Amino acid sequence: EVQLVETGGGLIQPGGSLRLSCAASGFTVSSNYMSWVRQAPGKGLEWVSVIYSGGTTYYADSVKGRFTISRDNSKNTLYLQMNSLRVEDTAVYYCASEQPTSGFDSWGQGTLVTVSS
Amino acid sequence: QSVLTQPPSASGTPGQRVTISCSGSSSNIGSNYVYWYRQFPGTAPKLLIYRNNQRPSGVSDRFSGSKSGTSASLAISGLRSEDEADYYCAAWDDSLSGRVFGGGTKLTVL
């Protein structure tokens, strides 16, 4: 069974850093496209970043230069390093997996990041 | 302001057919596949439609997707109370080099 479990969320002050993890089971992270999608309280979904199976990465303009997506194949885990955090980064962060053009077919339960002083 | 435009709300009565629209541009819907997701409050989204009109295994055939030009739509037939949820469209955007979502449509079953 495919499962994604995010950890690492919490309360952080503006300007701080946080690293989110997404542990995968039932499939190999390096074989799929893996994304982070966030949802601010009461708002819609916002795509954050993707890492392709070949290692290519893309970022939303809102996080470019501040966030870094990566994976550890030996741990079958996806990461999101978030630096220079802003109040507007407050959201539930989901990791999601997809095969090319098949959509986000598996999602984690989400982890809440709150940026506040 | 979302790159893909959806109506903020939609409604219907049980048994009715409801459609939710998603409008984009040549750089996203016009040249890439459209996906639809459903989200219940407090839970993760779930994939309903991929590649414009394909249903994943386990998704009811009451859900169907279509695309024409730079617009797409999700149709739900035989509306049920359990269809009350938020619905999002998504596509890749070539200009932004990223995935874009619609703002979401809250479906109410009257």
Interface residues (C-beta under 8 A of the other chain):
Chain A: S35 V37 G44 L45 E46 W47 V50 Y58 Y59 A60 D61 Y94 T101 S102 G103 F104 D105 W107 G108 Q109 G110
Chain B: S2 Y33 Y35 Y37 Q39 A44 P45 K46 L47 I49 Y50 R51 P56 D86 Y88 A90 L96 S97 G98 R99 V100 F101 G102 G103 G104
